[in-house]
């Protein structure tokens, strides 16, 4: 009895494993091989009511399917994947006058094996079909069902590189992973020709959705062309591109510009409350960022003697900012929400506030818009940048020339110098700094040409690259040159 039950269970399991979407007429095991790009003819008769064809895509792409028949009133067309799951079907009718059927369709598919079934619905006759194939040329090739449909399976995407993907009938979502090594502005450029509407979503590292948009296809331009700028803190993020309507190829390209924050912040922010406030000094200039995932920054400062302070605040892209001042107990004692000025193209605000000696907290938060800002709190002294030691950083390749009175440096950077601060420091034989020159916020993409006075005691030059004077973010090792060994002597001084 036990053996009979086991046998019965085995039969049930075998039945359960049969693909339920494949009818008895659609016998995939007896499918005829079809080669893409060729034409096939067949017939539907009383004794042959269906034909099945097997074809393979060696890469993902688009199939253009053309079908014609004569005498068959209505035909059942079905497509299956390699596992026998039905993916698509259609039943085109003939033209009763001509008794002819002409049908075309396009299928966007991932690579793999597929089956096409041509079966009788009503009438007998002859048919023919052909399929033309165009590769998607995906950056990351995908198999049936897709390979990067979830955050754990996400493909790596880097900045300043073009990526090609595909929304397919059997793969409707792609997920990409990217990392910001510092806070700043993330720019996404997206284009698609055939996808009529795309669902774009952004997730943070824990998987929380923080942004979404669904750009439409433009009937005038014949494509979807979409660009967005998003302010984000440093960390890992995931971009999801999925079907809303339509199938086809897409392209995307990402760029990044550092916020150059004085106090670097991670996802969600690090100084969002009084207890987390960053300490700032009077008469110093600081840079911060209002980000999509960090909309408030809090700074603490101490006033030794009672008197008047001046708060100076500027922002280029933030359209309205909420400024608030709290005393040591956390009580709000002052506030203002300056607006962006359309004439000057920025927010530029200054306020004088009378305060007693003590500890205070300045909150800078989003009212409208995102971007970077600069502020200082002054008691009447000159405003300077916070004191920070030079850090050995950039990767550069420099040719040093000496003409007797000048150092001439032809500097080539291995990364963009856009918005960077280039530093050339000169040291004597004991390692003491004797001269320094900086080219702040250079706009050159990859090179710089520096001429500076020559000092007889100079022995070593070092080239640094900082993200800003006030916020130093490592870009690599500094380059060190010996005046004696690396300097190339040229003609008379000019």
HELIX and SHEET records of a PDB file:
HELIX    1   1 UNK A    2  UNK A   17  1                                  16    
HELIX    2   2 UNK A   28  UNK A   30  5                                   3    
HELIX    3   3 UNK A  151  UNK A  153  5                                   3    
HELIX    4   4 UNK A  274  UNK A  276  5                                   3    
HELIX    5   5 UNK A  483  UNK A  486  1                                   4    
SHEET    1   A 5 UNK A  32  UNK A  33  0                                        
SHEET    2   A 5 UNK A  50  UNK A  57  1                                        
SHEET    3   A 5 UNK A 112  UNK A 122 -1                                        
SHEET    4   A 5 UNK A  74  UNK A  80 -1                                        
SHEET    5   A 5 UNK A  86  UNK A  90 -1                                        
SHEET    1   B 4 UNK A  39  UNK A  44  0                                        
SHEET    2   B 4 UNK A 125  UNK A 135 -1                                        
SHEET    3   B 4 UNK A  61  UNK A  70 -1                                        
SHEET    4   B 4 UNK A 100  UNK A 109 -1                                        
SHEET    1   C 5 UNK A 155  UNK A 156  0                                        
SHEET    2   C 5 UNK A 173  UNK A 180  1                                        
SHEET    3   C 5 UNK A 235  UNK A 245 -1                                        
SHEET    4   C 5 UNK A 197  UNK A 204 -1                                        
SHEET    5   C 5 UNK A 209  UNK A 213 -1                                        
SHEET    1   D 4 UNK A 162  UNK A 167  0                                        
SHEET    2   D 4 UNK A 248  UNK A 258 -1                                        
SHEET    3   D 4 UNK A 184  UNK A 192 -1                                        
SHEET    4   D 4 UNK A 224  UNK A 232 -1                                        
SHEET    1   E 5 UNK A 278  UNK A 279  0                                        
SHEET    2   E 5 UNK A 296  UNK A 303  1                                        
SHEET    3   E 5 UNK A 358  UNK A 368 -1                                        
SHEET    4   E 5 UNK A 320  UNK A 327 -1                                        
SHEET    5   E 5 UNK A 332  UNK A 336 -1                                        
SHEET    1   F 5 UNK A 347  UNK A 355  0                                        
SHEET    2   F 5 UNK A 307  UNK A 315 -1                                        
SHEET    3   F 5 UNK A 371  UNK A 378 -1                                        
SHEET    4   F 5 UNK A 284  UNK A 290 -1                                        
SHEET    5   F 5 UNK A 384  UNK A 385  1                                        
SHEET    1   G 4 UNK A 447  UNK A 453  0                                        
SHEET    2   G 4 UNK A 406  UNK A 413 -1                                        
SHEET    3   G 4 UNK A 396  UNK A 402 -1                                        
SHEET    4   G 4 UNK A 487  UNK A 489  1                                        
SHEET    1   H 4 UNK A 433  UNK A 442  0                                        
SHEET    2   H 4 UNK A 420  UNK A 428 -1                                        
SHEET    3   H 4 UNK A 458  UNK A 466 -1                                        
SHEET    4   H 4 UNK A 479  UNK A 482 -1                                        
END                                                                             
